[in-house]
Amino acid sequence: MDFYPWLKTLHILFAIVAVGFNISYGIWLYRAARETEHAGWALRGIKFMDDRVANPSYIGLAVVGILLVLTGPWQFTDLWVAGAIVLYILLALVALGVYSPTLTKQIAAYEAGGASSAEFQALGRRGRILGAATGVLVGLIIVLMVVKPGG
């Protein structure tokens, strides 16, 4: 039995879940900004989805992606594969090393001082910038996966 198509399907499903959840954060944050009395609930929801669904899906993407290269016609040295790996590592560093801690701090700032506190507002701006940066990285990875330049 050829497992490659099944691995590819799983890889795509992980991508749909991970990227789909990440895209929804912008909607939740927009709603939270308009209804600040629910901002804590929205931020805790985003943190839960990020920690329990999106990030595990990104881990699944990496594992299955490696298996796809090992079992398929691609090489780790192919331009699009190597580029995607570099971007994935950068994404992980930004998301896990900076975005997630910022979100945790923003939740704490909301609980301590509310949505109008200077700390909450500053962390919100930082979170939006980091969210946009991770969105760009994810978008570039998707382009590499679909277009496969040099492949």
C-alpha positions as CSV (number, residue, x, y, z in Angstrom):
1,M,0.0,0.0,0.0
2,D,1.2,3.5,-0.9
3,F,1.1,5.6,2.2
4,Y,2.2,8.8,0.5
5,P,-1.3,10.0,-0.5
6,W,-2.5,9.3,3.0
7,L,0.3,11.2,4.6
8,K,-0.3,14.1,2.1
9,T,-3.9,14.2,3.1
10,L,-3.0,14.2,6.8
11,H,-0.5,17.0,6.1
12,I,-3.2,19.1,4.4
13,L,-5.7,18.5,7.2
14,F,-3.1,19.6,9.8
15,A,-2.5,22.7,7.7
16,I,-6.2,23.5,7.4
17,V,-6.7,23.2,11.2
18,A,-3.5,25.1,12.2
19,V,-3.9,28.0,9.7
20,G,-7.7,28.1,10.1
21,F,-7.5,28.5,13.9
22,N,-4.8,31.1,13.5
23,I,-6.9,33.1,11.1
24,S,-9.8,33.0,13.6
25,Y,-7.7,34.8,16.2
26,G,-8.0,38.0,14.2
27,I,-11.8,37.7,14.3
28,W,-11.8,37.0,18.1
29,L,-9.5,40.0,18.7
30,Y,-11.6,42.3,16.6
31,R,-14.7,41.2,18.6
32,A,-12.8,41.6,21.9
33,A,-11.7,45.1,20.9
34,R,-15.4,46.1,20.2
35,E,-16.7,44.4,23.4
36,T,-13.9,44.9,25.9
37,E,-15.9,43.4,28.7
38,H,-15.4,40.1,26.9
39,A,-11.8,40.6,26.0
40,G,-10.5,38.3,28.8
41,W,-12.8,35.5,27.7
42,A,-11.7,36.0,24.1
43,L,-8.0,36.1,24.9
44,R,-8.2,33.0,27.1
45,G,-10.1,31.2,24.3
46,I,-7.4,32.1,21.8
47,K,-4.7,30.9,24.2
48,F,-6.6,27.6,24.7
49,M,-7.0,27.1,20.9
50,D,-3.4,28.0,20.2
51,D,-2.0,25.7,22.9
52,R,-4.4,22.8,22.4
53,V,-5.2,22.8,18.7
54,A,-3.2,25.1,16.5
55,N,0.3,24.4,17.9
56,P,-0.2,20.6,18.1
57,S,-1.4,20.8,14.5
58,Y,1.8,22.6,13.5
59,I,3.8,19.9,15.3
60,G,1.8,17.3,13.3
61,L,2.6,19.3,10.1
62,A,6.3,19.1,10.8
63,V,6.3,15.3,11.6
64,V,4.2,14.4,8.6
65,G,6.2,16.8,6.4
66,I,9.4,15.0,7.3
67,L,7.7,11.7,6.6
68,L,6.5,13.0,3.2
69,V,10.1,14.0,2.2
70,L,11.4,10.6,3.4
71,T,8.8,8.6,1.5
72,G,8.1,10.8,-1.5
73,P,10.0,12.2,-4.5
74,W,11.3,15.2,-2.7
75,Q,14.6,16.0,-1.0
76,F,15.4,18.2,2.0
77,T,17.7,20.1,-0.3
78,D,15.0,21.0,-2.7
79,L,14.7,24.8,-2.7
80,W,11.0,24.9,-1.6
81,V,11.5,22.2,1.0
82,A,14.6,23.8,2.6
83,G,12.9,27.3,2.4
84,A,9.8,26.0,4.1
85,I,11.8,24.4,6.8
86,V,13.7,27.6,7.5
87,L,10.5,29.6,7.6
88,Y,8.9,27.0,9.8
89,I,11.7,27.2,12.3
90,L,11.5,31.0,12.3
91,L,7.7,30.7,12.7
92,A,8.1,28.4,15.7
93,L,10.6,30.8,17.3
94,V,8.3,33.8,16.9
95,A,5.1,32.0,17.8
96,L,6.4,30.0,20.8
97,G,9.1,32.3,21.9
98,V,7.4,35.7,21.6
99,Y,3.7,35.6,20.6
100,S,2.5,33.0,23.1
101,P,4.3,34.7,26.1
102,T,2.9,38.0,24.9
103,L,-0.6,36.6,24.9
104,T,-0.1,35.2,28.4
105,K,1.0,38.6,29.6
106,Q,-1.9,40.3,27.9
107,I,-4.4,38.0,29.6
108,A,-2.7,38.8,33.0
109,A,-2.7,42.6,32.2
110,Y,-6.4,42.4,31.4
111,E,-7.2,40.6,34.6
112,A,-5.1,43.1,36.6
113,G,-6.1,46.4,35.0
114,G,-8.7,45.8,32.4
115,A,-8.8,46.6,28.7
116,S,-8.0,50.3,29.1
117,S,-4.7,49.8,31.0
118,A,-1.6,51.0,29.3
119,E,0.1,47.6,29.7
120,F,-2.9,45.7,28.1
121,Q,-2.9,48.2,25.2
122,A,0.8,47.9,24.6
123,L,0.7,44.1,24.7
124,G,-2.2,44.2,22.3
125,R,-0.2,46.2,19.8
126,R,2.7,43.9,20.2
127,G,0.4,40.9,19.7
128,R,-1.1,42.4,16.5
129,I,2.4,42.9,15.1
130,L,3.5,39.4,16.0
131,G,0.3,38.0,14.7
132,A,0.8,39.7,11.4
133,A,4.4,38.5,11.2
134,T,3.4,34.9,11.8
135,G,0.7,35.3,9.2
136,V,3.2,36.4,6.7
137,L,5.5,33.5,7.5
138,V,2.6,31.0,7.3
139,G,1.6,32.6,4.0
140,L,5.1,32.2,2.6
141,I,5.2,28.6,3.6
142,I,1.9,27.9,1.9
143,V,3.2,29.5,-1.3
144,L,6.3,27.3,-1.2
145,M,4.2,24.2,-0.6
146,V,1.8,25.0,-3.4
147,V,4.1,26.5,-6.1
148,K,7.2,24.4,-5.3
149,P,9.7,26.8,-6.9
150,G,12.9,25.0,-8.0
151,G,11.1,21.6,-7.5
